[in-house]
């Protein structure tokens, strides 16, 4: 299966609007809040947004 069919989106890659229109799929992506411009699964983010931000802040603390 290619990346387009699987719904994977990597950092810096923007999904084409026509690919998501009317798909009815749960594999929607969103721009990562507070991130580096990467895209993440909306479904996974909505399951645990606090976990996402905890991980984001832990990552930034480790870089100091």
N, C-alpha and C positions, 0 to 999 in steps of 0.2 A: 504494500500500500504506500502511495507517495504521501508526502507531507501535507499537500493540499487536501487530500481525501481524509486524512486522519485528524485534521483540524489543528495540527501543531503550528505554532507561530514562534519563531525565534527572535531574539533581541535584534532590533533594528529593522525587522521585516513587518511591513504593514499589510494586513489582509485587504484584499481588493473588495470594495463595497458590494459589487454584484455577487460575490461568492457567498455572502451572508444574508442577502435579501430573501425573505420568505423561506428560508431553509427549514424553520421549525425545529432546528437542532438545539440540543442543550450545550453544544460545544462552542459557546460564544466566548469571545475574548474581550479583554478591556486593557487599557493602558494602566500599568502598575502605578498606584498612587504613591507619591514620594519616592519613586524609583528612578531608574536611569533611562527611562524611555522604553523599557521592555514591555511586553504584553504577557498577561497571565490569564488563566481560566477564570471567568466571572463566577462560574458555579463554585469552584473551590474557594475563591475569595469570600463569597457570600456565606459559605458554610462556617468560616472562622476568620473574620476580618481582624479580630484582636490578635490572633496567632500570627497573621501576616505582619502586622505592625511590630509585634514583639520581636520577630525574626529580623525585620528591617533594622530596628534600633540596636539589636545585639550585634548585627553585622557592622554597623557604623561605630559602635563602641570598640570593637576589635581592631578597627583601622586606625585608632588614635594612638 
